Amino acid sequence: MHPFTSAFAEALDRRGATLSWLHEQLVERGNPVSVASLSYWRSGQRVPERASSRDALPDLEDLLHLPQGHLSRTVSTSRRVAPQRPGVMIGTLEQAREPIRRALAELDLEDPLNGLQEVHVHSVLDIGADGRPRRNSLRRLFRATRPDIDRFAHVEVVDPRSGARPRLLDLLECAEGRVVSYPESGVHVTEMLLPRPLGQGETALVQHDADLSEVWPAAPELSQHVLRPVRELLLWVRFDPDWVPGTWETRVQTTTDLTVLPRDTVAESAVHLALRNFGPGQAVVRWSVEPRPQPA
């Protein structure tokens, strides 16, 4: 019996959980696994091998009251990863393609992700009481598609009038390396170093914040570019309660389509855009430069 099979079956019996209940809970958490797959896992006919199945294991451990990694470790020898598709630049990245290409060449990288596969991308932007962006927190879960990946590139395209790139702050599970900038184009490419080389199929969760207080003029939008399909993309804009925009819209651009959804006054002091299985493309949350009128 595979170690995963016995660990999963024992946890199910101890918790008294049904497969239907587990399926419903996983769907709510955004990592759906069919009842049939769960049944195969319990009987030992199959073990989680696909990337989507492995992504659900931390949620399974939580739902079954298991220590973190209890199930994941039993299938750690399975490192199958889908082949990388060519990266596609869309929107702002496409407009800055040439300086980005030159910067990557200086860093000896052919691609910003350098063999990493983005699985989940969460971008959170805070807006101050004056209506200007203050800080952008970016969290990404990567999976290595080949062995010995120890770095990637973070690409920023800002208004050239800003002069300098936004400062990176509060780096978690990564560190700044070399920086190549073309200020006249607003392109800044930063080499991001991982704590250690990853093995094929290993994951890395990294986070860093960007200080936007000196970016001028402040663009009333949050955008995120995706070079290849990602499992989940989340954009979240949080406005200071004293400055909430009058209108906002979401823009989703892919290689074949552009979708714009305008919205009226923001009911609360935050808006978000959540996309699953998205990319390549560019997702944008954009808002008006004028605040919502204050009630009389």
Backbone as CSV, one residue per row, in Angstrom:
resi,resn,N_x,N_y,N_z,CA_x,CA_y,CA_z,C_x,C_y,C_z
1,MET,0.850,-1.197,0.000,0.000,0.000,0.000,0.879,1.237,0.000
2,HIS,0.532,2.192,-0.844,1.290,3.442,-0.919,1.155,4.198,0.407
3,PRO,2.238,4.848,0.867,2.153,5.585,2.139,1.035,6.603,2.173
4,PHE,0.748,7.239,1.014,-0.340,8.222,0.994,-1.673,7.540,1.281
5,THR,-1.888,6.369,0.674,-3.165,5.676,0.822,-3.466,5.374,2.282
6,SER,-2.504,4.808,2.975,-2.741,4.460,4.374,-2.929,5.703,5.231
7,ALA,-2.128,6.762,4.982,-2.248,7.987,5.775,-3.601,8.656,5.548
8,PHE,-4.051,8.684,4.299,-5.332,9.317,3.967,-6.497,8.513,4.540
9,ALA,-6.462,7.200,4.386,-7.555,6.365,4.884,-7.648,6.433,6.405
10,GLU,-6.515,6.388,7.078,-6.522,6.477,8.537,-7.073,7.819,9.005
11,ALA,-6.688,8.912,8.328,-7.165,10.239,8.716,-8.671,10.360,8.504
12,LEU,-9.183,9.772,7.424,-10.625,9.794,7.172,-11.376,9.075,8.282
13,ASP,-10.900,7.892,8.647,-11.576,7.119,9.698,-11.526,7.855,11.035
14,ARG,-10.372,8.413,11.366,-10.214,9.095,12.644,-11.087,10.342,12.713
15,ARG,-11.195,11.050,11.593,-11.991,12.286,11.559,-13.474,11.994,11.406
16,GLY,-13.801,10.818,10.873,-15.200,10.498,10.620,-15.783,11.311,9.483
17,ALA,-14.934,11.675,8.521,-15.362,12.529,7.414,-15.795,11.691,6.219
18,THR,-16.812,12.162,5.517,-17.243,11.492,4.295,-16.557,12.136,3.097
19,LEU,-16.489,11.405,2.004,-15.879,11.932,0.788,-16.707,13.087,0.217
20,SER,-18.008,12.993,0.344,-18.872,14.078,-0.151,-18.605,15.368,0.610
21,TRP,-18.454,15.254,1.934,-18.156,16.439,2.750,-16.807,17.038,2.369
22,LEU,-15.801,16.169,2.202,-14.487,16.656,1.803,-14.554,17.373,0.461
23,HIS,-15.269,16.784,-0.480,-15.408,17.394,-1.808,-16.019,18.787,-1.700
24,GLU,-17.093,18.918,-0.930,-17.754,20.228,-0.783,-16.816,21.253,-0.147
25,GLN,-16.067,20.837,0.860,-15.155,21.756,1.534,-14.022,22.195,0.608
26,LEU,-13.512,21.282,-0.200,-12.437,21.629,-1.134,-12.928,22.579,-2.217
27,VAL,-14.161,22.390,-2.663,-14.740,23.305,-3.655,-14.826,24.711,-3.079
28,GLU,-15.287,24.819,-1.825,-15.403,26.130,-1.188,-14.051,26.811,-1.036
29,ARG,-12.992,26.024,-0.877,-11.658,26.581,-0.689,-10.941,26.849,-2.015
30,GLY,-11.601,26.556,-3.120,-11.007,26.844,-4.417,-10.058,25.780,-4.929
31,ASN,-10.035,24.595,-4.306,-9.195,23.482,-4.766,-10.066,22.242,-4.955
32,PRO,-10.953,22.266,-5.947,-11.913,21.168,-6.087,-11.250,19.847,-6.477
33,VAL,-11.664,18.782,-5.807,-11.275,17.414,-6.153,-12.562,16.601,-6.189
34,SER,-12.778,15.851,-7.246,-14.024,15.099,-7.399,-14.131,13.996,-6.358
35,VAL,-15.362,13.605,-6.081,-15.600,12.504,-5.151,-14.949,11.225,-5.684
36,ALA,-14.986,11.053,-7.004,-14.381,9.858,-7.609,-12.878,9.817,-7.350
37,SER,-12.201,10.968,-7.497,-10.756,11.012,-7.252,-10.445,10.722,-5.789
38,LEU,-11.237,11.304,-4.888,-11.029,11.047,-3.468,-11.213,9.557,-3.147
39,SER,-12.174,8.934,-3.808,-12.415,7.508,-3.601,-11.224,6.679,-4.099
40,TYR,-10.683,7.069,-5.265,-9.506,6.373,-5.786,-8.329,6.514,-4.827
41,TRP,-8.172,7.715,-4.248,-7.064,7.942,-3.312,-7.214,7.076,-2.062
42,ARG,-8.446,6.948,-1.585,-8.675,6.162,-0.363,-8.432,4.673,-0.606
43,SER,-8.836,4.203,-1.787,-8.701,2.766,-2.081,-7.296,2.387,-2.525
44,GLY,-6.488,3.387,-2.911,-5.143,3.090,-3.371,-5.035,2.869,-4.866
45,GLN,-6.139,3.052,-5.602,-6.069,2.904,-7.052,-5.227,4.007,-7.690
46,ARG,-5.211,5.172,-7.033,-4.401,6.292,-7.525,-3.881,7.077,-6.323
47,VAL,-2.859,7.909,-6.588,-2.383,8.882,-5.593,-2.331,10.237,-6.284
48,PRO,-2.356,11.330,-5.522,-2.324,12.666,-6.137,-1.009,12.889,-6.876
49,GLU,-1.097,13.095,-8.189,0.089,13.350,-8.988,-0.013,14.652,-9.769
50,ARG,-1.214,14.963,-10.270,-1.368,16.199,-11.038,-1.150,17.409,-10.139
51,ALA,-0.754,18.521,-10.765,-0.483,19.738,-9.989,-1.710,20.185,-9.212
52,SER,-2.897,20.113,-9.836,-4.123,20.549,-9.157,-4.426,19.663,-7.953
53,SER,-4.129,18.368,-8.056,-4.363,17.460,-6.934,-3.402,17.759,-5.789
54,ARG,-2.137,18.004,-6.122,-1.150,18.293,-5.087,-1.453,19.620,-4.397
55,ASP,-2.016,20.568,-5.140,-2.371,21.860,-4.537,-3.446,21.707,-3.467
56,ALA,-4.257,20.656,-3.587,-5.350,20.463,-2.627,-4.883,19.801,-1.332
57,LEU,-3.677,19.254,-1.298,-3.232,18.495,-0.126,-3.155,19.332,1.152
58,PRO,-2.638,20.585,1.114,-2.643,21.371,2.359,-4.044,21.582,2.916
59,ASP,-5.036,21.756,2.033,-6.416,21.900,2.511,-6.928,20.585,3.095
60,LEU,-6.567,19.468,2.467,-6.968,18.171,3.016,-6.393,17.970,4.416
61,GLU,-5.126,18.331,4.578,-4.494,18.190,5.890,-5.215,19.032,6.944
62,ASP,-5.608,20.235,6.563,-6.312,21.103,7.498,-7.686,20.540,7.839
63,LEU,-8.411,20.087,6.826,-9.759,19.572,7.041,-9.751,18.286,7.877
64,LEU,-8.693,17.505,7.733,-8.617,16.235,8.456,-7.830,16.357,9.758
65,HIS,-7.516,17.587,10.147,-6.813,17.858,11.408,-5.458,17.148,11.470
66,LEU,-4.716,17.239,10.351,-3.395,16.627,10.266,-2.310,17.695,10.335
67,PRO,-1.117,17.347,10.806,-0.018,18.312,10.793,0.315,18.722,9.357
68,GLN,0.786,19.946,9.209,1.153,20.444,7.882,2.222,19.554,7.258
69,GLY,1.985,19.119,6.018,2.936,18.279,5.309,2.746,16.788,5.532
70,HIS,1.801,16.394,6.381,1.606,14.981,6.727,1.284,14.148,5.485
71,LEU,0.384,14.657,4.632,0.044,13.951,3.398,0.995,14.313,2.264
72,SER,1.389,15.588,2.196,2.228,16.048,1.097,3.538,15.286,1.028
73,ARG,4.121,14.991,2.193,5.416,14.294,2.209,5.332,12.898,1.602
74,THR,4.170,12.276,1.696,4.058,10.900,1.198,4.059,10.830,-0.325
75,VAL,3.797,11.942,-0.989,3.800,11.946,-2.462,4.886,12.872,-2.988
76,SER,5.847,13.209,-2.134,6.876,14.177,-2.528,7.778,13.663,-3.632
77,THR,7.819,12.334,-3.818,8.674,11.807,-4.873,8.064,11.986,-6.254
78,SER,6.783,12.333,-6.315,6.127,12.561,-7.600,6.355,14.003,-8.016
79,ARG,7.122,14.212,-9.095,7.511,15.559,-9.510,7.113,15.848,-10.951
80,ARG,6.047,15.233,-11.418,5.662,15.469,-12.807,5.170,16.895,-12.967
81,VAL,5.694,17.584,-13.981,5.316,18.965,-14.252,5.034,19.104,-15.736
82,ALA,3.952,19.811,-16.058,3.614,20.015,-17.467,4.685,20.856,-18.147
83,PRO,4.948,20.604,-19.439,5.943,21.399,-20.152,5.564,22.873,-20.170
84,GLN,6.566,23.741,-20.138,6.325,25.178,-20.180,5.894,25.621,-21.568
85,ARG,4.862,26.428,-21.622,4.474,27.047,-22.884,5.285,28.320,-23.071
86,PRO,5.442,28.778,-24.312,6.136,30.060,-24.512,5.399,31.188,-23.800
87,GLY,6.140,32.056,-23.135,5.525,33.190,-22.460,5.038,34.224,-23.455
88,VAL,3.906,34.840,-23.153,3.321,35.847,-24.049,3.171,37.154,-23.295
89,MET,3.737,38.239,-23.854,3.597,39.562,-23.255,2.397,40.271,-23.882
90,ILE,1.556,40.828,-23.034,0.331,41.489,-23.477,0.226,42.837,-22.779
91,GLY,-0.426,43.791,-23.424,-0.673,45.089,-22.800,0.606,45.872,-22.566
92,THR,0.792,46.334,-21.340,1.929,47.180,-20.999,3.253,46.479,-21.258
93,LEU,3.345,45.206,-20.963,4.591,44.472,-21.196,4.907,44.401,-22.687
94,GLU,3.897,44.210,-23.502,4.117,44.158,-24.946,4.667,45.489,-25.458
95,GLN,4.153,46.599,-24.921,4.620,47.922,-25.343,6.076,48.154,-24.938
96,ALA,6.522,47.511,-23.877,7.895,47.688,-23.387,8.753,46.459,-23.681
97,ARG,8.388,45.681,-24.672,9.049,44.410,-24.949,10.556,44.559,-25.140
98,GLU,11.004,45.534,-25.937,12.424,45.620,-26.273,13.299,45.953,-25.057
99,PRO,12.993,46.981,-24.252,13.829,47.204,-23.065,13.767,46.048,-22.064
100,ILE,12.624,45.388,-21.957,12.533,44.219,-21.083,13.462,43.121,-21.590
101,ARG,13.452,42.898,-22.904,14.320,41.865,-23.485,15.788,42.175,-23.226
102,ARG,16.175,43.454,-23.377,17.574,43.829,-23.147,17.953,43.644,-21.678
103,ALA,17.056,44.014,-20.783,17.340,43.865,-19.351,17.499,42.398,-18.983
104,LEU,16.629,41.542,-19.502,16.741,40.112,-19.210,18.044,39.540,-19.758
105,ALA,18.460,40.002,-20.930,19.714,39.529,-21.514,20.893,39.898,-20.619
106,GLU,20.850,41.083,-20.014,21.924,41.490,-19.106,21.971,40.610,-17.869
107,LEU,20.829,40.089,-17.476,20.764,39.195,-16.310,20.940,37.728,-16.710
108,ASP,21.195,37.496,-18.004,21.371,36.141,-18.530,20.127,35.296,-18.297
109,LEU,18.985,35.893,-18.583,17.705,35.201,-18.469,16.957,35.347,-19.791
110,GLU,16.373,34.258,-20.259,15.566,34.320,-21.477,14.124,34.674,-21.169
111,ASP,13.714,34.454,-19.926,12.314,34.591,-19.545,12.279,35.076,-18.104
112,PRO,11.369,35.989,-17.748,11.324,36.460,-16.349,11.147,35.347,-15.336
113,LEU,10.392,34.303,-15.671,10.116,33.242,-14.709,11.239,32.209,-14.638
114,ASN,12.097,32.160,-15.640,13.302,31.319,-15.583,12.990,29.861,-15.241
115,GLY,11.922,29.324,-15.833,11.580,27.932,-15.577,10.633,27.718,-14.417
116,LEU,10.193,28.790,-13.773,9.193,28.670,-12.714,7.802,28.787,-13.320
117,GLN,6.886,28.077,-12.759,5.487,28.120,-13.188,4.672,28.817,-12.110
118,GLU,4.013,29.917,-12.473,3.154,30.603,-11.510,1.882,29.781,-11.306
119,VAL,1.565,29.508,-10.039,0.364,28.750,-9.714,-0.719,29.686,-9.168
120,HIS,-0.361,30.455,-8.148,-1.274,31.445,-7.572,-0.558,32.792,-7.528
121,VAL,-1.277,33.851,-7.909,-0.738,35.208,-7.866,-1.751,36.095,-7.158
122,HIS,-1.328,36.716,-6.035,-2.191,37.618,-5.271,-1.508,38.983,-5.194
123,SER,-2.207,40.009,-5.649,-1.656,41.366,-5.625,-2.619,42.273,-4.862
124,VAL,-2.103,42.940,-3.824,-2.926,43.799,-2.970,-2.354,45.214,-3.011
125,LEU,-3.194,46.193,-3.313,-2.771,47.587,-3.400,-3.527,48.425,-2.381
126,ASP,-2.797,49.223,-1.599,-3.403,50.128,-0.624,-3.367,51.560,-1.141
127,ILE,-4.529,52.238,-1.049,-4.670,53.619,-1.492,-4.805,54.515,-0.265
128,GLY,-4.039,55.615,-0.254,-4.035,56.515,0.889,-5.217,57.460,0.918
129,ALA,-5.276,58.273,1.954,-6.379,59.220,2.139,-6.366,60.325,1.090
130,ASP,-5.231,60.488,0.364,-5.160,61.478,-0.709,-5.482,60.876,-2.069
131,GLY,-5.862,59.600,-2.095,-6.229,58.950,-3.355,-5.062,58.380,-4.125
132,ARG,-3.843,58.442,-3.569,-2.667,57.946,-4.280,-2.268,56.557,-3.791
133,PRO,-1.807,55.702,-4.726,-1.312,54.382,-4.311,-0.133,54.515,-3.356
134,ARG,-0.117,53.681,-2.318,0.942,53.725,-1.311,1.828,52.491,-1.356
135,ARG,1.222,51.318,-1.308,2.014,50.098,-1.234,1.294,48.973,-1.971
136,ASN,2.097,48.198,-2.702,1.571,47.039,-3.427,2.265,45.784,-2.897
137,SER,1.485,44.864,-2.365,2.017,43.608,-1.850,1.725,42.501,-2.851
138,LEU,2.778,41.820,-3.294,2.641,40.778,-4.308,3.094,39.446,-3.725
139,ARG,2.203,38.463,-3.755,2.513,37.123,-3.256,2.315,36.140,-4.407
140,ARG,3.326,35.277,-4.632,3.240,34.306,-5.726,3.693,32.926,-5.269
141,LEU,2.933,31.921,-5.682,3.312,30.534,-5.463,3.852,29.993,-6.781
142,PHE,5.106,29.557,-6.758,5.772,29.022,-7.944,5.933,27.513,-7.830
143,ARG,6.007,26.856,-8.982,6.428,25.464,-9.054,7.559,25.374,-10.071
144,ALA,8.629,24.676,-9.710,9.790,24.552,-10.597,9.520,23.501,-11.670
145,THR,9.737,23.864,-12.935,9.529,22.922,-14.034,10.798,22.188,-14.420
146,ARG,11.906,22.539,-13.782,13.179,21.855,-14.014,14.008,21.968,-12.727
147,PRO,15.066,21.199,-12.606,15.864,21.264,-11.380,16.751,22.508,-11.312
148,ASP,17.155,22.839,-10.068,18.195,23.839,-9.791,17.820,25.269,-10.170
149,ILE,16.556,25.629,-10.054,16.157,27.020,-10.274,16.363,27.787,-8.975
150,ASP,17.150,28.846,-9.038,17.441,29.609,-7.819,17.163,31.100,-7.957
151,ARG,16.530,31.522,-9.067,16.247,32.938,-9.242,15.185,33.136,-10.315
152,PHE,14.613,34.324,-10.325,13.679,34.749,-11.362,13.779,36.259,-11.467
153,ALA,13.024,36.854,-12.358,13.084,38.309,-12.547,11.730,38.928,-12.236
154,HIS,11.774,40.049,-11.514,10.570,40.839,-11.252,10.600,42.051,-12.170
155,VAL,9.592,42.157,-13.032,9.543,43.217,-14.045,8.535,44.276,-13.620
156,GLU,8.972,45.531,-13.626,8.085,46.653,-13.323,8.146,47.649,-14.480
157,VAL,6.970,48.100,-14.912,6.879,49.133,-15.940,6.081,50.283,-15.342
158,VAL,6.744,51.427,-15.120,6.105,52.586,-14.507,6.193,53.764,-15.454
159,ASP,5.505,54.835,-15.097,5.573,56.059,-15.895,7.018,56.563,-15.897
160,PRO,7.604,56.796,-17.086,9.000,57.256,-17.137,9.261,58.525,-16.345
161,ARG,8.227,59.338,-16.137,8.435,60.580,-15.397,8.745,60.326,-13.919
162,SER,8.516,59.078,-13.458,8.824,58.762,-12.067,10.324,58.775,-11.803
163,GLY,11.119,58.512,-12.842,12.566,58.580,-12.694,13.177,57.325,-12.115
164,ALA,12.672,56.820,-11.008,13.257,55.653,-10.348,12.196,54.578,-10.157
165,ARG,12.669,53.368,-9.927,11.741,52.257,-9.702,11.198,52.302,-8.280
166,PRO,10.008,51.742,-8.041,9.496,51.638,-6.674,10.433,50.787,-5.814
167,ARG,10.645,51.187,-4.578,11.507,50.421,-3.668,10.806,49.143,-3.227
168,LEU,11.550,48.040,-3.204,11.011,46.780,-2.733,11.250,46.661,-1.233
169,LEU,10.198,46.254,-0.505,10.249,46.178,0.951,9.747,44.818,1.426
170,ASP,10.121,44.461,2.644,9.563,43.284,3.330,9.580,42.036,2.458
171,LEU,10.737,41.702,1.940,10.870,40.510,1.103,10.818,39.251,1.962
172,LEU,10.002,38.286,1.550,9.870,37.017,2.251,10.207,35.877,1.304
173,GLU,11.132,35.020,1.711,11.566,33.855,0.942,12.178,34.237,-0.408
174,CYS,12.727,35.445,-0.496,13.455,35.883,-1.680,14.307,37.076,-1.287
175,ALA,15.280,37.409,-2.123,16.167,38.538,-1.849,16.491,39.242,-3.170
176,GLU,16.770,40.539,-3.080,17.122,41.302,-4.274,18.526,40.961,-4.738
177,GLY,18.679,40.775,-6.038,19.982,40.619,-6.647,20.307,41.850,-7.473
178,ARG,20.707,41.635,-8.703,21.046,42.747,-9.585,19.788,43.450,-10.099
179,VAL,19.939,44.719,-10.444,18.839,45.512,-10.981,19.285,46.129,-12.304
180,VAL,18.477,45.975,-13.336,18.738,46.595,-14.634,17.571,47.518,-14.949
181,SER,17.860,48.798,-15.152,16.801,49.784,-15.380,17.018,50.528,-16.683
182,TYR,15.922,50.848,-17.326,15.895,51.750,-18.472,14.881,52.839,-18.136
183,PRO,15.312,53.839,-17.351,14.378,54.855,-16.851,13.624,55.581,-17.953
184,GLU,14.270,55.771,-19.114,13.598,56.484,-20.199,12.381,55.724,-20.708
185,SER,12.344,54.416,-20.476,11.199,53.595,-20.872,10.326,53.214,-19.681
186,GLY,10.774,53.564,-18.466,10.027,53.197,-17.270,10.154,51.721,-16.923
187,VAL,11.171,51.040,-17.468,11.341,49.607,-17.265,12.407,49.355,-16.202
188,HIS,12.057,48.543,-15.210,12.988,48.175,-14.144,12.851,46.666,-13.928
189,VAL,13.939,45.941,-14.083,13.936,44.483,-13.942,14.881,44.113,-12.803
190,THR,14.348,43.444,-11.792,15.111,43.073,-10.603,15.295,41.566,-10.548
191,GLU,16.531,41.148,-10.365,16.824,39.730,-10.160,16.431,39.351,-8.735
192,MET,15.563,38.351,-8.592,15.084,37.902,-7.288,15.695,36.537,-6.991
193,LEU,16.392,36.446,-5.864,17.127,35.241,-5.502,16.331,34.401,-4.501
194,LEU,16.193,33.125,-4.785,15.521,32.212,-3.875,16.503,31.736,-2.803
195,PRO,15.998,31.313,-1.640,16.902,30.888,-0.565,17.795,29.713,-0.948
196,ARG,17.308,28.832,-1.826,18.097,27.685,-2.261,17.562,27.221,-3.612
197,PRO,18.353,26.468,-4.366,17.865,25.935,-5.641,16.705,24.960,-5.425
198,LEU,15.725,25.047,-6.272,14.565,24.157,-6.182,14.773,22.911,-7.028
199,GLY,14.239,21.797,-6.554,14.192,20.597,-7.368,12.979,20.639,-8.275
200,GLN,13.000,19.845,-9.320,11.863,19.822,-10.237,10.599,19.415,-9.493
201,GLY,9.549,20.215,-9.674,8.279,19.951,-9.013,8.138,20.588,-7.657
202,GLU,9.217,21.104,-7.088,9.142,21.779,-5.796,8.438,23.130,-5.948
203,THR,7.837,23.583,-4.860,7.157,24.866,-4.865,7.888,25.871,-3.988
204,ALA,7.661,27.146,-4.290,8.216,28.240,-3.491,7.156,29.319,-3.385
205,LEU,6.931,29.813,-2.181,5.976,30.890,-1.942,6.771,32.134,-1.563
206,VAL,6.710,33.162,-2.392,7.497,34.373,-2.157,6.563,35.574,-2.069
207,GLN,7.021,36.602,-1.360,6.234,37.821,-1.221,7.164,39.013,-1.088
208,HIS,6.740,40.128,-1.641,7.449,41.389,-1.419,6.474,42.535,-1.635
209,ASP,6.780,43.653,-1.009,5.983,44.866,-1.160,6.756,45.883,-1.983
210,ALA,6.034,46.743,-2.684,6.642,47.835,-3.437,6.124,49.156,-2.882
211,ASP,7.040,50.036,-2.524,6.682,51.373,-2.035,6.402,52.260,-3.236
212,LEU,5.153,52.697,-3.377,4.734,53.473,-4.536,4.605,54.962,-4.235
213,SER,5.012,55.387,-3.047,4.785,56.773,-2.642,5.537,57.770,-3.519
214,GLU,6.630,57.325,-4.163,7.407,58.246,-4.992,7.150,58.064,-6.475
215,VAL,6.234,57.153,-6.830,5.891,56.974,-8.239,4.988,58.109,-8.671
216,TRP,5.420,58.848,-9.705,4.662,60.026,-10.135,4.494,60.005,-11.648
217,PRO,3.295,60.355,-12.170,2.058,60.554,-11.409,1.458,59.209,-11.014
218,ALA,0.692,59.214,-9.945,0.107,57.971,-9.450,-0.985,57.495,-10.410
219,ALA,-0.805,56.323,-10.996,-1.799,55.779,-11.921,-2.966,55.193,-11.138
220,PRO,-4.197,55.550,-11.480,-5.359,55.028,-10.735,-5.737,53.621,-11.181
221,GLU,-4.803,52.678,-11.050,-5.100,51.313,-11.447,-4.131,50.341,-10.791
222,LEU,-4.557,49.096,-10.709,-3.719,47.978,-10.308,-3.781,46.964,-11.433
223,SER,-2.630,46.625,-11.990,-2.606,45.669,-13.095,-1.626,44.548,-12.792
224,GLN,-1.893,43.404,-13.350,-1.001,42.252,-13.192,-0.913,41.520,-14.523
225,HIS,0.314,41.243,-14.938,0.554,40.537,-16.187,0.844,39.068,-15.904
226,VAL,0.320,38.213,-16.750,0.527,36.775,-16.628,1.085,36.273,-17.952
227,LEU,2.310,35.723,-17.920,2.951,35.251,-19.145,2.407,33.915,-19.615
228,ARG,1.982,33.086,-18.649,1.447,31.760,-18.951,0.239,31.518,-18.056
229,PRO,-0.576,30.524,-18.354,-1.772,30.287,-17.524,-1.426,30.076,-16.056
230,VAL,-2.235,30.668,-15.175,-2.099,30.486,-13.733,-3.402,29.901,-13.191
231,ARG,-3.272,29.165,-12.091,-4.450,28.559,-11.482,-5.374,29.626,-10.912
232,GLU,-4.797,30.635,-10.253,-5.627,31.656,-9.615,-4.904,32.995,-9.644
233,LEU,-5.630,34.031,-10.036,-5.118,35.398,-10.011,-6.108,36.251,-9.227
234,LEU,-5.601,36.977,-8.231,-6.455,37.822,-7.399,-5.864,39.216,-7.316
235,LEU,-6.645,40.227,-7.685,-6.295,41.636,-7.506,-7.234,42.220,-6.463
236,TRP,-6.662,42.914,-5.479,-7.457,43.469,-4.380,-6.964,44.881,-4.119
237,VAL,-7.863,45.855,-4.277,-7.535,47.262,-4.044,-8.285,47.727,-2.798
238,ARG,-7.529,48.255,-1.827,-8.111,48.692,-0.557,-7.954,50.205,-0.445
239,PHE,-9.089,50.905,-0.386,-9.095,52.358,-0.328,-9.198,52.844,1.113
240,ASP,-8.519,53.942,1.389,-8.704,54.591,2.679,-10.169,55.009,2.802
241,PRO,-10.806,54.789,3.954,-12.229,55.148,4.087,-12.510,56.616,3.785
242,ASP,-11.505,57.484,3.928,-11.705,58.907,3.637,-11.567,59.235,2.160
243,TRP,-11.147,58.229,1.349,-11.047,58.464,-0.102,-11.471,57.192,-0.820
244,VAL,-12.715,57.202,-1.305,-13.266,56.083,-2.061,-13.663,56.607,-3.428
245,PRO,-13.266,55.961,-4.526,-13.541,56.495,-5.868,-15.021,56.482,-6.211
246,GLY,-15.379,57.362,-7.139,-16.773,57.427,-7.562,-17.163,56.272,-8.463
247,THR,-16.245,55.839,-9.344,-16.512,54.717,-10.243,-15.252,53.870,-10.369
248,TRP,-15.429,52.643,-10.853,-14.297,51.770,-11.108,-14.685,50.760,-12.175
249,GLU,-13.690,50.115,-12.745,-13.945,49.113,-13.767,-12.861,48.045,-13.720
250,THR,-13.175,46.884,-14.280,-12.186,45.833,-14.447,-11.949,45.618,-15.937
251,ARG,-10.689,45.358,-16.280,-10.316,45.115,-17.670,-9.518,43.810,-17.705
252,VAL,-9.949,42.897,-18.556,-9.269,41.618,-18.702,-8.914,41.446,-20.170
253,GLN,-7.619,41.437,-20.467,-7.147,41.328,-21.841,-6.368,40.030,-22.018
254,THR,-6.736,39.265,-23.030,-6.021,38.042,-23.381,-5.487,38.177,-24.797
255,THR,-4.941,37.108,-25.335,-4.416,37.150,-26.700,-5.519,37.304,-27.736
256,THR,-6.747,37.036,-27.348,-7.841,37.066,-28.328,-8.976,38.019,-27.970
257,ASP,-8.981,38.565,-26.754,-10.172,39.299,-26.328,-9.817,40.369,-25.306
258,LEU,-10.654,41.415,-25.243,-10.570,42.452,-24.223,-11.963,42.644,-23.639
259,THR,-12.090,42.451,-22.333,-13.371,42.592,-21.654,-13.278,43.731,-20.647
260,VAL,-14.184,44.698,-20.746,-14.226,45.828,-19.819,-15.576,45.824,-19.125
261,LEU,-15.569,45.803,-17.787,-16.806,45.804,-17.009,-16.829,47.024,-16.104
262,PRO,-17.556,48.074,-16.485,-17.629,49.271,-15.625,-18.517,49.035,-14.420
263,ARG,-18.225,49.740,-13.344,-19.017,49.642,-12.124,-19.314,51.044,-11.595
264,ASP,-20.413,51.158,-10.903,-20.745,52.419,-10.268,-20.015,52.544,-8.945
265,THR,-20.476,53.470,-8.147,-19.822,53.787,-6.880,-19.500,52.539,-6.073
266,VAL,-18.295,52.513,-5.532,-17.871,51.400,-4.690,-18.688,51.410,-3.399
267,ALA,-19.354,50.308,-3.114,-20.198,50.252,-1.921,-19.348,50.244,-0.658
268,GLU,-18.214,49.556,-0.708,-17.333,49.474,0.439,-16.008,50.135,0.088
269,SER,-15.033,50.008,0.970,-13.753,50.662,0.725,-12.732,49.711,0.109
270,ALA,-13.211,48.708,-0.638,-12.301,47.789,-1.313,-13.010,47.161,-2.502
271,VAL,-12.238,46.833,-3.533,-12.750,46.103,-4.695,-11.747,45.014,-5.030
272,HIS,-12.218,43.961,-5.690,-11.299,42.906,-6.080,-11.724,42.298,-7.407
273,LEU,-10.759,41.637,-8.035,-10.989,40.890,-9.268,-10.342,39.526,-9.087
274,ALA,-11.131,38.470,-9.192,-10.631,37.111,-9.008,-10.833,36.334,-10.307
275,LEU,-9.756,35.713,-10.796,-9.800,34.940,-12.037,-9.183,33.578,-11.779
276,ARG,-9.780,32.541,-12.361,-9.224,31.192,-12.252,-8.844,30.699,-13.634
277,ASN,-7.737,29.939,-13.684,-7.244,29.386,-14.950,-7.145,30.483,-16.007
278,PHE,-6.439,31.536,-15.648,-6.337,32.722,-16.504,-4.944,32.819,-17.105
279,GLY,-4.895,33.346,-18.331,-3.629,33.681,-18.936,-3.325,32.863,-20.186
280,PRO,-2.341,33.368,-20.945,-1.615,34.623,-20.713,-2.526,35.827,-20.914
281,GLY,-2.192,36.910,-20.225,-3.026,38.100,-20.347,-2.656,39.147,-19.319
282,GLN,-3.475,40.206,-19.281,-3.312,41.306,-18.338,-4.661,41.577,-17.685
283,ALA,-4.672,41.628,-16.357,-5.888,41.944,-15.606,-5.687,43.285,-14.908
284,VAL,-6.724,44.129,-14.938,-6.594,45.492,-14.418,-7.842,45.862,-13.618
285,VAL,-7.629,46.486,-12.471,-8.702,47.182,-11.752,-8.371,48.667,-11.852
286,ARG,-9.285,49.439,-12.413,-9.044,50.867,-12.647,-10.185,51.669,-12.030
287,TRP,-9.864,52.841,-11.479,-10.889,53.631,-10.821,-10.755,55.105,-11.213
288,SER,-11.802,55.879,-10.891,-11.823,57.298,-11.234,-10.867,58.075,-10.344
289,VAL,-10.384,59.205,-10.852,-9.457,60.030,-10.074,-10.209,60.913,-9.084
290,GLU,-11.523,61.013,-9.259,-12.332,61.816,-8.360,-12.973,60.907,-7.302
291,PRO,-12.972,61.331,-6.046,-13.566,60.495,-4.991,-15.078,60.512,-5.050
292,ARG,-15.677,59.570,-4.357,-17.127,59.509,-4.239,-17.608,60.718,-3.457
293,PRO,-18.661,61.383,-3.897,-19.180,62.536,-3.137,-19.582,62.118,-1.722
294,GLN,-19.206,62.936,-0.772,-19.560,62.670,0.615,-21.042,62.977,0.849
295,PRO,-21.712,62.150,1.640,-23.137,62.412,1.903,-23.323,63.750,2.616
296,ALA,-24.400,64.427,2.288,-24.670,65.747,2.900,-24.985,65.597,4.370
